Amino acid sequence: MTETTSPDHEVVIVGAGFAGIGAGIALKRAGVHDFVLLERAGDIGGTWRDNTYPGLSVDIPSPTYSFAFEPRPTWSRLYAKGPEIKDYADHCVRKYGIMPHVRLNTTVVAAQFDETNDMWRVELADGGTVTGRYLLSCQGALTTPSFPEIDGLDDFTGHTVHTARWDHDHDLTGERVAVIGTGATALQIIPEIAGRVARLDVYQRTPIWVYPKFDPRLPRPVQELFRRVPATQRATRFVTTTAVEVIVAGVVHHRRVEPLVKAIERRCLRHLKSQVKDPALRADLTPKYGFGCKRPSFSNDYWRTFNRGNVDLVTTGIDRVTTQGIRTVDGTEREIDTLILATGFKVFDISFPIVGREGVELTAFWKQNRRQSYEGAAVPGFPNLFLVPGPYGNIGLSWFQMIDAQISHALRVIGEARRRGVTRAEVRQEAHDRYMSWVAQRMPGTVFHNGNCATANSYYFDEHGDAPWQRPSSVAAARRRSRSFPLADYDYTTRVSAG
C-alpha cells in the first residue's frame, strides 16, 4: 500500500460573491479553517462588484437581503442602493477574517475528482492546480452577462454597453439611446437615464409585472434604534421576510393560492393604470402571463417614465442592428448614439467543466438527463461536491435565504464525514431520485405550470422547458429540511490508493 496524497486544503470554494463569503464564514464558525476562496476578478462581491449601472439597488428589502447573523443597522433606506450592498460585502469579509483565505485574479478553468485520493483537482488559468477534499461551487447566477443573438450587433459603430459592464466614462447626456430588455435591470436604469438623454427607445419583448415599491428612507434615529435595540431590527426583518414569502407562496403554491395571485395582479394593474393614462400604451405594458413566471419587480417610477415625450416603447420585433441604429421587422430604422444591453445573465451556466467519477462532466450530464440534484446541493457521481445552489435549490427571493440553507446542508455532510474519519461523501442515487420525484410531484402546483408562462421569456426556464431555478417549497420548509435531511442519504467511505 502507498500513502494517500493529502489535498492542499480541506475545502476549495469557487466564487467570492455573497455565497462564497457566506460559505467561508460558516466554515470558520464550524471550526473549519483550512479553506480557500478562488475569485476570477480583482475584488470580492460578485454581482454587486460587477453591476454599477445608474439606479442600481437591491430589489428585496435590505433587512431581508443580508445575513441573519450580521444585521446592518445603518441601511440608508428600505431598499439599499448598490454601493451600500457592496460595502456590506466588504464589511462581512473584514469582520469575519475571510480575506486571508481569498485568492483574487484566479480563474478556474476545470475541476476533476481524483478518485484515487478522494479530492478535487482544480485547474487554474495560469497553469497552476489547487486541490481540496471538498469543492463548493458558489459561482452565483448574476455574474456572466448574456448577450442577445441579434444580427448585426457587432456592426454598430456607436457605443455599446452591457449593464453588467457599465462604462462610467461615457456620458449619455443629450444622446439618442436605445435599451434592449425590460427586465429587473431595465426597470431600474430606464427611469434613471430618461431625464438626461435626448431620446430613449426601449425595445420590449415581454412586459414585466411591477408592484408598487414601499421604499422609505431610514433616518439616523431609526438607525440608532436598530443599533441600540437589536430586537427592533429583527422584528423589521421578520416583517419584510414575511411580505416576501407571501409572493413566494404565489409562485410555488400557485394552484392552491390562486386568489392571492390574482389579487396581486389586480394591485399591479391598478398601479399601471395610475401611472400610464394612454390606454394603448398601457395595453403594451400589460403582461399576458401570470405574476411570478418572471422574477417580480418593484418600482414607483418605471411605468410613468413612458409618459415622457422623449421616451418611446418599441414592441415590434428587432430585425437587426445596423451601423447607425436598430431596424425592426416592419422596416423602421431608428438611429442611435448608444446601445444599452439590459439582457441579463446566463443563470444556469457553470463557467468551467466539473468532472466527477468515471469521467462524467456535470453540464454534459445535465444536458443529456435534464438538470437535477439532491436537495439542490449534490449530484450522484460527484463526491465531495456541493452546489450553492444546484437545480431546484434556490429558495425564496432573497439570495441570503438560499445561502443559509445550502451551506447548512454542505456543512452537515462535511461534519458527518469528519466525525466518521472518512474522505468521501457522495449522495446515494435512491435519495437523489426520491428528492427529484418529490420535485416532480410539486411542480404542477407552481405558477410555472399554471400561469401561461410560455409567453414570459423567463430565465427561470432552461433549454428543456423545465424550471429548475426555484425549489417548489416555502423558505421555512427548505431551511428546516437543510437542517434535518437524513445524513444516511449519503455514502461515507475512504478509498486508499494501491501500489
C-alpha positions as CSV (number, residue, x, y, z in Angstrom):
1,M,0.0,0.0,0.0
2,T,1.2,3.5,-0.7
3,E,0.4,6.6,1.3
4,T,-2.6,8.6,0.2
5,T,-1.8,12.1,-1.1
6,S,-3.2,14.9,1.0
7,P,-5.0,17.9,-0.5
8,D,-3.8,21.5,-0.3
9,H,-7.0,22.5,1.6
10,E,-9.9,20.8,3.2
11,V,-12.3,23.0,1.2
12,V,-12.0,24.9,-2.0
13,I,-14.7,27.5,-2.7
14,V,-15.1,28.9,-6.2
15,G,-16.5,32.4,-6.2
16,A,-16.2,35.3,-3.7
17,G,-19.7,36.8,-4.0
18,F,-22.1,36.6,-1.1
19,A,-22.5,32.8,-1.5
20,G,-18.7,32.2,-1.2
21,I,-18.4,34.8,1.6
22,G,-21.2,33.1,3.5
23,A,-19.6,29.7,2.9
24,G,-16.3,30.9,4.3
25,I,-17.9,32.5,7.4
26,A,-19.9,29.3,8.0
27,L,-16.8,27.1,7.8
28,K,-14.9,29.3,10.2
29,R,-17.9,29.3,12.7
30,A,-18.0,25.5,12.4
31,G,-14.3,25.2,13.2
32,V,-13.1,24.5,9.6
33,H,-10.3,26.9,8.9
34,D,-8.4,25.2,6.1
35,F,-10.2,26.6,3.1
36,V,-9.5,28.9,0.1
37,L,-11.8,31.1,-2.0
38,L,-10.8,31.3,-5.6
39,E,-12.1,34.5,-7.3
40,R,-11.5,35.3,-11.0
41,A,-12.0,39.1,-10.6
42,G,-9.7,41.5,-8.7
43,D,-12.2,42.2,-5.9
44,I,-14.9,40.4,-3.9
45,G,-18.6,41.0,-4.1
46,G,-19.8,39.1,-7.2
47,T,-22.8,40.8,-8.8
48,W,-22.5,43.8,-6.6
49,R,-18.9,44.3,-7.7
50,D,-19.8,43.9,-11.4
51,N,-23.1,45.8,-11.6
52,T,-22.6,49.5,-11.1
53,Y,-25.2,51.0,-13.6
54,P,-27.2,54.1,-12.7
55,G,-30.2,53.4,-10.5
56,L,-28.8,50.1,-9.1
57,S,-30.5,49.0,-5.9
58,V,-31.5,45.7,-4.3
59,D,-35.0,44.5,-5.2
60,I,-35.6,42.8,-1.9
61,P,-35.9,44.8,1.4
62,S,-32.4,45.3,2.8
63,P,-33.2,43.7,6.3
64,T,-34.0,40.5,4.4
65,Y,-31.3,40.8,1.8
66,S,-28.5,40.3,4.4
67,F,-27.1,37.6,6.6
68,A,-29.4,36.9,9.6
69,F,-26.3,36.7,11.9
70,E,-25.0,40.0,10.7
71,P,-27.7,42.6,10.5
72,R,-26.8,46.1,9.4
73,P,-28.5,48.9,11.4
74,T,-27.2,51.7,9.1
75,W,-29.1,50.9,5.8
76,S,-30.0,54.3,4.4
77,R,-33.3,53.1,3.1
78,L,-35.5,50.0,3.0
79,Y,-34.1,49.1,-0.5
80,A,-30.4,49.9,-0.3
81,K,-28.5,51.2,-3.3
82,G,-25.9,49.1,-4.9
83,P,-22.8,50.7,-3.3
84,E,-24.2,50.0,0.1
85,I,-24.6,46.3,-0.7
86,K,-21.1,46.1,-1.9
87,D,-19.9,47.9,1.2
88,Y,-21.8,45.3,3.3
89,A,-19.9,42.5,1.5
90,D,-16.6,44.2,2.3
91,H,-17.7,44.6,5.9
92,C,-18.5,41.0,6.3
93,V,-15.2,39.9,4.7
94,R,-13.3,42.2,7.1
95,K,-15.2,41.3,10.3
96,Y,-15.0,37.6,9.9
97,G,-11.5,37.4,8.6
98,I,-12.2,36.0,5.2
99,M,-9.8,38.0,3.1
100,P,-6.7,35.9,4.1
101,H,-8.4,32.9,2.5
102,V,-9.2,34.7,-0.8
103,R,-7.1,34.4,-3.9
104,L,-8.1,37.2,-6.3
105,N,-7.5,37.2,-10.1
106,T,-7.6,33.4,-10.0
107,T,-9.7,31.9,-12.8
108,V,-10.8,28.3,-12.5
109,V,-10.8,26.5,-15.9
110,A,-11.6,23.0,-14.8
111,A,-12.2,20.7,-11.8
112,Q,-11.9,17.0,-11.7
113,F,-12.4,14.5,-8.9
114,D,-9.4,12.4,-8.1
115,E,-10.9,9.0,-7.4
116,T,-7.6,7.6,-6.1
117,N,-7.1,10.3,-3.4
118,D,-10.7,11.4,-2.8
119,M,-10.1,15.0,-3.6
120,W,-10.8,17.7,-6.2
121,R,-8.1,18.9,-8.5
122,V,-9.0,22.5,-9.5
123,E,-7.1,23.7,-12.6
124,L,-6.3,27.4,-12.9
125,A,-5.9,29.6,-16.0
126,D,-2.3,30.4,-15.0
127,G,-1.4,26.7,-15.3
128,G,-1.5,26.0,-11.6
129,T,-3.6,23.5,-9.6
130,V,-5.3,23.7,-6.3
131,T,-6.5,20.6,-4.5
132,G,-9.2,20.3,-1.9
133,R,-11.1,17.4,-0.1
134,Y,-14.4,19.2,-0.8
135,L,-15.4,21.6,-3.6
136,L,-18.1,24.2,-3.1
137,S,-19.3,25.8,-6.3
138,C,-20.5,29.3,-5.3
139,Q,-20.3,30.9,-8.7
140,G,-23.6,32.8,-8.4
141,A,-26.2,33.4,-11.1
142,L,-25.9,37.1,-12.0
143,T,-22.2,37.3,-12.9
144,T,-21.9,36.1,-16.5
145,P,-23.6,38.6,-18.9
146,S,-26.0,37.3,-21.5
147,F,-25.7,39.0,-24.9
148,P,-28.7,38.8,-27.3
149,E,-28.4,36.9,-30.5
150,I,-29.3,39.8,-32.9
151,D,-27.9,40.1,-36.4
152,G,-25.5,43.0,-36.8
153,L,-24.8,43.5,-33.1
154,D,-21.1,43.8,-33.9
155,D,-21.7,46.2,-36.9
156,F,-22.9,49.1,-34.7
157,T,-20.5,52.0,-34.9
158,G,-21.8,53.8,-31.9
159,H,-21.2,53.0,-28.2
160,T,-22.4,49.6,-26.9
161,V,-22.5,48.7,-23.2
162,H,-24.0,45.8,-21.2
163,T,-25.5,46.9,-17.9
164,A,-23.2,44.4,-16.1
165,R,-20.2,46.1,-17.5
166,W,-21.2,49.8,-17.2
167,D,-18.9,52.4,-18.8
168,H,-18.8,55.3,-16.3
169,D,-16.5,57.3,-18.7
170,H,-19.2,57.6,-21.3
171,D,-21.7,60.5,-20.9
172,L,-25.2,59.8,-22.1
173,T,-26.3,63.4,-21.7
174,G,-28.1,64.6,-24.9
175,E,-27.6,61.3,-26.7
176,R,-30.0,59.1,-28.6
177,V,-30.1,55.9,-26.6
178,A,-31.7,52.5,-27.1
179,V,-32.3,50.0,-24.3
180,I,-32.9,46.3,-25.3
181,G,-34.6,44.5,-22.5
182,T,-37.3,45.2,-19.9
183,G,-36.4,43.0,-17.0
184,A,-35.4,43.9,-13.5
185,T,-32.3,45.7,-14.6
186,A,-34.0,47.8,-17.2
187,L,-36.7,48.7,-14.7
188,Q,-34.1,50.5,-12.6
189,I,-31.9,52.0,-15.3
190,I,-34.6,53.4,-17.6
191,P,-36.1,56.0,-15.1
192,E,-32.6,57.0,-14.1
193,I,-31.3,58.0,-17.5
194,A,-34.5,59.1,-19.2
195,G,-34.2,62.7,-17.9
196,R,-30.8,63.4,-19.4
197,V,-30.9,61.7,-22.8
198,A,-32.3,63.4,-25.9
199,R,-34.3,60.3,-26.8
200,L,-34.8,56.9,-25.3
201,D,-36.1,53.9,-27.3
202,V,-37.0,50.9,-25.1
203,Y,-37.2,47.6,-27.0
204,Q,-39.6,45.4,-25.2
205,R,-40.0,41.7,-26.0
206,T,-42.0,40.9,-22.9
207,P,-43.7,43.2,-20.4
208,I,-42.9,42.9,-16.8
209,W,-45.2,42.8,-13.7
210,V,-44.4,45.8,-11.4
211,Y,-45.6,46.1,-7.9
212,P,-45.6,49.5,-6.0
213,K,-42.4,49.9,-4.0
214,F,-42.5,51.0,-0.4
215,D,-39.0,52.4,0.0
216,P,-38.8,54.9,2.8
217,R,-35.5,56.4,3.9
218,L,-34.3,55.1,7.2
219,P,-33.1,58.3,9.0
220,R,-30.5,58.4,11.7
221,P,-32.9,58.0,14.7
222,V,-34.2,54.7,13.1
223,Q,-30.7,53.5,12.5
224,E,-29.8,54.4,16.1
225,L,-32.8,52.5,17.3
226,F,-31.7,49.4,15.3
227,R,-28.3,49.7,16.8
228,R,-29.3,50.2,20.4
229,V,-32.3,47.8,20.4
230,P,-31.4,44.9,18.0
231,A,-34.8,43.3,18.6
232,T,-36.4,46.1,16.5
233,Q,-34.2,45.3,13.6
234,R,-35.0,41.6,14.0
235,A,-38.7,42.5,14.0
236,T,-38.3,44.5,10.8
237,R,-36.5,41.6,9.2
238,F,-39.4,39.3,10.2
239,V,-42.0,41.7,8.6
240,T,-40.1,42.2,5.4
241,T,-39.3,38.5,5.1
242,T,-42.9,37.6,5.7
243,A,-44.0,40.0,3.0
244,V,-41.6,38.5,0.5
245,E,-42.7,35.0,1.5
246,V,-46.3,35.9,0.5
247,I,-45.0,36.5,-3.0
248,V,-43.1,33.2,-3.0
249,A,-46.2,31.4,-1.9
250,G,-47.9,32.7,-5.0
251,V,-45.1,31.2,-7.1
252,V,-44.6,27.8,-5.5
253,H,-48.2,27.2,-4.3
254,H,-49.9,28.9,-7.2
255,R,-52.7,26.4,-7.7
256,R,-53.6,26.5,-4.0
257,V,-53.5,30.3,-3.6
258,E,-54.6,31.5,-7.0
259,P,-56.9,34.1,-5.5
260,L,-53.9,35.6,-3.7
261,V,-52.0,35.8,-7.0
262,K,-55.0,37.3,-8.8
263,A,-55.2,39.9,-6.0
264,I,-51.5,40.8,-6.5
265,E,-52.0,41.1,-10.3
266,R,-55.0,43.4,-9.7
267,R,-52.9,45.6,-7.5
268,C,-50.2,45.8,-10.2
269,L,-52.7,46.7,-12.8
270,R,-54.1,49.5,-10.7
271,H,-50.6,50.7,-10.2
272,L,-50.1,50.7,-14.0
273,K,-53.4,52.5,-14.6
274,S,-52.5,55.2,-12.1
275,Q,-49.1,55.8,-13.8
276,V,-50.0,55.4,-17.5
277,K,-53.1,57.2,-18.8
278,D,-52.8,56.2,-22.5
279,P,-54.9,53.0,-23.0
280,A,-52.8,51.8,-26.0
281,L,-49.5,52.3,-24.2
282,R,-50.9,50.7,-21.1
283,A,-52.0,47.7,-23.1
284,D,-48.5,47.3,-24.5
285,L,-47.1,47.4,-20.9
286,T,-49.5,44.8,-19.6
287,P,-48.1,41.3,-19.1
288,K,-50.0,38.4,-20.7
289,Y,-48.6,35.8,-18.4
290,G,-49.1,35.1,-14.7
291,F,-47.5,37.0,-11.9
292,G,-44.4,35.0,-10.8
293,C,-43.4,33.5,-14.2
294,K,-40.6,36.0,-14.2
295,R,-38.9,37.5,-11.2
296,P,-41.4,40.0,-9.7
297,S,-40.1,43.6,-9.6
298,F,-40.9,46.7,-7.6
299,S,-40.9,50.3,-8.8
300,N,-42.7,53.6,-8.4
301,D,-41.3,55.3,-11.5
302,Y,-40.7,52.7,-14.2
303,W,-44.1,52.7,-15.8
304,R,-44.5,56.5,-15.5
305,T,-41.3,57.1,-17.4
306,F,-43.1,56.0,-20.6
307,N,-45.3,59.2,-20.3
308,R,-42.2,61.3,-21.2
309,G,-42.1,62.9,-24.6
310,N,-38.6,61.7,-25.2
311,V,-39.3,58.0,-24.4
312,D,-40.7,55.5,-26.9
313,L,-41.7,51.9,-26.2
314,V,-41.0,49.7,-29.1
315,T,-42.8,46.4,-29.2
316,T,-42.1,45.5,-32.8
317,G,-39.5,42.7,-33.1
318,I,-35.9,43.6,-33.9
319,D,-34.7,42.6,-37.4
320,R,-31.1,43.6,-36.9
321,V,-28.7,46.2,-35.5
322,T,-27.3,48.4,-38.3
323,T,-24.2,50.5,-38.3
324,Q,-26.2,53.5,-37.2
325,G,-29.1,52.1,-35.1
326,I,-31.7,49.4,-34.9
327,R,-34.1,48.2,-37.6
328,T,-37.3,46.4,-36.6
329,V,-39.1,43.8,-38.7
330,D,-41.5,46.4,-40.1
331,G,-38.6,48.1,-41.8
332,T,-38.3,51.1,-39.5
333,E,-34.8,52.1,-38.5
334,R,-34.1,54.3,-35.5
335,E,-30.7,55.9,-35.4
336,I,-29.0,56.0,-32.0
337,D,-25.7,57.0,-30.4
338,T,-25.6,54.4,-27.6
339,L,-26.9,50.9,-27.3
340,I,-27.6,49.6,-23.8
341,L,-28.0,45.8,-23.4
342,A,-30.1,45.1,-20.4
343,T,-30.3,41.5,-21.4
344,G,-29.5,39.8,-18.1
345,F,-27.2,36.9,-17.3
346,K,-26.5,33.2,-18.1
347,V,-28.1,32.0,-14.9
348,F,-27.7,28.2,-15.5
349,D,-24.1,28.3,-16.8
350,I,-21.2,26.8,-14.8
351,S,-18.2,28.7,-16.1
352,F,-15.9,25.6,-16.1
353,P,-16.2,21.8,-16.6
354,I,-16.7,19.8,-13.4
355,V,-15.7,16.1,-13.9
356,G,-16.9,13.6,-11.4
357,R,-16.4,9.8,-11.1
358,E,-15.7,7.8,-14.3
359,G,-15.1,10.9,-16.3
360,V,-18.7,12.3,-16.3
361,E,-18.9,16.0,-16.8
362,L,-21.7,17.8,-14.9
363,T,-23.0,20.1,-17.6
364,A,-23.0,17.4,-20.2
365,F,-24.8,15.1,-17.7
366,W,-27.5,17.7,-17.2
367,K,-27.8,18.3,-20.9
368,Q,-28.4,14.7,-21.6
369,N,-30.5,13.9,-18.4
370,R,-32.1,17.3,-17.6
371,R,-31.0,19.4,-14.6
372,Q,-31.3,17.6,-11.3
373,S,-29.7,17.4,-7.9
374,Y,-30.4,16.2,-4.4
375,E,-31.9,19.0,-2.2
376,G,-30.4,21.4,-4.7
377,A,-27.0,20.7,-3.3
378,A,-25.4,17.4,-4.6
379,V,-25.4,15.1,-7.6
380,P,-24.7,11.3,-7.5
381,G,-21.4,10.5,-9.2
382,F,-19.8,13.8,-7.9
383,P,-18.5,13.0,-4.4
384,N,-17.5,15.9,-2.1
385,L,-19.1,18.4,-4.4
386,F,-21.7,20.9,-3.1
387,L,-23.6,23.3,-5.4
388,V,-24.7,26.7,-3.9
389,P,-27.2,26.4,-5.4
390,G,-27.8,23.5,-7.8
391,P,-31.0,22.7,-9.8
392,Y,-34.2,23.2,-7.7
393,G,-32.1,24.6,-4.9
394,N,-32.9,28.3,-4.9
395,I,-35.5,29.3,-2.3
396,G,-37.5,32.5,-1.9
397,L,-36.4,35.7,-3.5
398,S,-33.5,36.6,-1.2
399,W,-30.2,35.1,-2.2
400,F,-29.2,35.0,1.5
401,Q,-32.0,32.6,2.4
402,M,-30.6,30.2,-0.3
403,I,-27.1,30.6,1.1
404,D,-28.2,29.8,4.6
405,A,-29.9,26.6,3.5
406,Q,-27.4,25.3,1.0
407,I,-24.3,25.9,3.2
408,S,-26.1,24.3,6.2
409,H,-26.6,21.2,4.0
410,A,-23.0,21.1,3.0
411,L,-21.6,21.6,6.5
412,R,-23.8,18.8,7.9
413,V,-22.3,16.4,5.4
414,I,-18.8,17.6,5.8
415,G,-19.2,17.4,9.6
416,E,-20.5,13.9,9.4
417,A,-17.6,12.8,7.2
418,R,-15.2,14.3,9.7
419,R,-16.9,12.6,12.6
420,R,-16.6,9.2,10.8
421,G,-13.0,9.9,9.8
422,V,-13.7,9.3,6.1
423,T,-12.5,11.1,3.0
424,R,-15.5,10.7,0.6
425,A,-19.2,11.7,0.9
426,E,-21.5,11.0,-2.0
427,V,-25.2,11.3,-2.2
428,R,-27.0,8.0,-2.8
429,Q,-28.8,7.6,-6.0
430,E,-32.0,6.5,-4.4
431,A,-32.0,9.5,-2.1
432,H,-31.5,11.8,-5.1
433,D,-34.2,10.1,-7.1
434,R,-36.6,10.4,-4.1
435,Y,-36.0,14.2,-3.9
436,M,-36.4,14.6,-7.7
437,S,-39.7,12.6,-7.5
438,W,-40.9,15.0,-4.8
439,V,-40.0,17.9,-7.1
440,A,-41.9,16.4,-10.0
441,Q,-44.9,16.0,-7.8
442,R,-44.8,19.6,-6.6
443,M,-44.0,21.4,-9.8
444,P,-47.5,21.1,-11.3
445,G,-48.8,23.2,-8.5
446,T,-46.4,26.1,-9.2
447,V,-47.0,29.1,-11.4
448,F,-44.7,27.6,-13.9
449,H,-47.3,25.1,-14.9
450,N,-50.4,27.3,-14.4
451,G,-49.5,30.9,-15.3
452,N,-49.3,30.9,-19.1
453,C,-45.5,31.2,-18.6
454,A,-44.7,30.1,-22.1
455,T,-45.0,33.8,-23.2
456,A,-42.9,35.1,-20.4
457,N,-39.4,34.5,-21.8
458,S,-38.3,33.9,-18.2
459,Y,-34.8,33.0,-17.1
460,Y,-36.5,30.6,-14.7
461,F,-36.8,28.1,-17.6
462,D,-34.0,26.2,-19.2
463,E,-33.5,24.8,-22.7
464,H,-35.5,21.7,-21.8
465,G,-38.5,23.7,-20.9
466,D,-38.1,22.9,-17.2
467,A,-38.0,25.5,-14.4
468,P,-35.1,24.2,-12.3
469,W,-34.3,27.6,-10.8
470,Q,-36.8,27.5,-7.9
471,R,-37.3,24.9,-5.3
472,P,-41.0,24.2,-5.1
473,S,-41.4,24.9,-1.4
474,S,-41.5,27.7,1.1
475,V,-38.4,29.2,2.5
476,A,-39.2,28.0,6.0
477,A,-39.7,24.4,4.9
478,A,-36.5,24.4,2.8
479,R,-34.4,25.8,5.7
480,R,-35.9,23.1,8.1
481,R,-35.0,20.4,5.6
482,S,-31.4,21.6,5.2
483,R,-31.0,21.0,8.9
484,S,-32.9,17.7,9.1
485,F,-32.4,15.7,5.9
486,P,-31.2,12.2,6.7
487,L,-27.4,12.1,6.8
488,A,-27.8,8.5,5.8
489,D,-28.8,9.8,2.4
490,Y,-25.0,10.0,1.7
491,D,-22.5,7.2,1.5
492,Y,-19.4,7.8,3.6
493,T,-16.2,5.9,2.5
494,T,-12.5,6.1,2.3
495,R,-10.5,4.9,-0.7
496,V,-6.8,4.3,-0.2
497,S,-4.6,4.2,-3.3
498,A,-2.9,0.9,-4.0
499,G,0.6,0.3,-5.2
